[in-house]
Amino acid sequence: MYQAEKRSFRVHGRSTTIKLERPFWQALEEISWDQSRSLVALITDLSDGYRIDNGNPNDRPNLAPIIHDSHWV
């Protein structure tokens, strides 16, 4: 069983903490590296994509389930 790890970020100026298992963090780090972007930029894009897809640009989604369900990871 993988142990969860918390990391804190600022997404659009708001503090957020995401708790994910280490393999998810590793996958996100690899994706951001491959795309020559920061991890924060990748997470911001995931958040923005979710808000656009759900038609609510002001929504503050819980990002952990979005990352778990993402086709990127």
C-alpha positions in Angstrom: 0.0 0.0 0.0 1.3 3.4 -0.9 1.4 6.2 1.6 -0.3 9.5 0.8 1.7 12.6 0.5 0.4 16.2 0.9 1.7 19.1 -1.2 0.5 22.7 -1.1 0.2 25.0 -4.1 -1.2 28.3 -5.1 -3.8 27.9 -8.0 -5.0 31.2 -9.3 -3.8 32.9 -6.1 -5.6 30.5 -3.8 -3.8 28.1 -1.5 -4.7 24.5 -2.0 -3.4 21.3 -0.6 -3.5 18.0 -2.5 -3.1 14.6 -0.9 -2.1 11.8 -3.4 -0.2 8.6 -3.3 3.5 8.8 -4.3 3.0 7.1 -7.7 0.6 9.8 -8.7 3.0 12.5 -7.7 5.7 10.8 -9.7 3.5 10.6 -12.7 2.6 14.3 -12.5 6.3 15.2 -12.1 7.2 13.2 -15.2 4.4 14.8 -17.2 5.4 18.3 -16.2 9.1 17.5 -16.9 8.2 16.1 -20.4 6.2 19.2 -21.1 8.9 21.6 -19.8 6.4 23.0 -17.3 6.1 23.4 -13.6 4.0 21.1 -11.5 1.9 24.0 -10.5 1.2 24.9 -14.2 0.1 21.3 -14.8 -2.2 21.2 -11.7 -3.7 24.6 -12.7 -4.5 23.2 -16.1 -6.2 20.2 -14.6 -8.3 22.5 -12.4 -9.1 24.8 -15.2 -10.1 22.0 -17.5 -12.4 20.6 -14.9 -14.1 23.9 -14.3 -14.6 24.5 -18.0 -15.9 20.9 -18.6 -18.4 21.4 -15.8 -19.6 24.8 -16.9 -18.7 26.6 -13.7 -15.5 28.7 -14.0 -15.8 29.8 -10.3 -15.9 26.2 -8.9 -13.0 25.3 -6.6 -12.9 21.6 -7.2 -11.3 18.9 -5.0 -8.3 18.2 -7.2 -7.3 14.8 -5.9 -10.2 12.9 -7.5 -9.7 14.9 -10.7 -6.1 13.8 -10.8 -7.0 10.2 -10.0 -9.6 10.1 -12.9 -7.4 12.1 -15.3 -6.4 10.5 -18.6 -3.0 12.4 -18.2 -1.9 10.3 -15.2 
